[in-house]
Amino acid sequence: MGSFSFWVYSLVLVLGAALVGLVIGFLLKTPPTSVSSILLVLGLLFLAGGWLWGRKLRGR
């Protein structure tokens, strides 16, 4: 994995984890809203995309 790919991969995983953590914080303080569910879906998509991309890069 190249240096640039590693940083982009790390950024994708950090964004996904941050969004999921943000939504968990929202859900603990307030009732579920459409904004928190959209953020949760985006965070999970970032995490899944980062995981799949990592598998693809490891296969090379």
N, C-alpha and C positions, 0 to 999 in steps of 0.2 A: 504494500500500500504506500503510495507516494505521500510526501509531507502535506501537500495541499489537500489530497483526498482525506487524509487522516483528520485534518482540522475541520473540513466540511462535515465529515461523518460525526465528529465529536459535537459540533455545533448543532446538528440535527437532533442528536440524542439529548443534548442539554435543553434545547427548546421544547422537545416533547416532554421531558421530565418536569420542566418548569411549568408547562401548561397543565399537566396532570396534577401537580402539587398545588397550583393556584386554584384549580377547580375543587380539589378536596378541601382546601381552606374555605372557599365560598360555601360549599355544602355544609360544612360544620357550623358556619355562622348564620346562614340564611336558608330559607327553603329553596329547593331546586328551581332554577329559572332557565329560560331558553339560552341566555348568554353562557351560563356555566356548562350546559350540555353541549353547546357548540364548541366551547374551549376544550372540554373533555375529549370530544371526538377529534379535534385537531391535534391535541396532544398525543392521543393514542395513534393517530395516523403518522405523526412524526416519529414516534417510537418504533412503530412497525416498519416504516420506511427505512429508518436507520438500521434496524436489525437485518432486514432483507438486503440492504446495500452492503452491510458488513459481511454477510454470508457470500455475496457475489464477489466482493473484493478478496476475501479469503480464498475463494476457489481459484483465483488466477495464479 
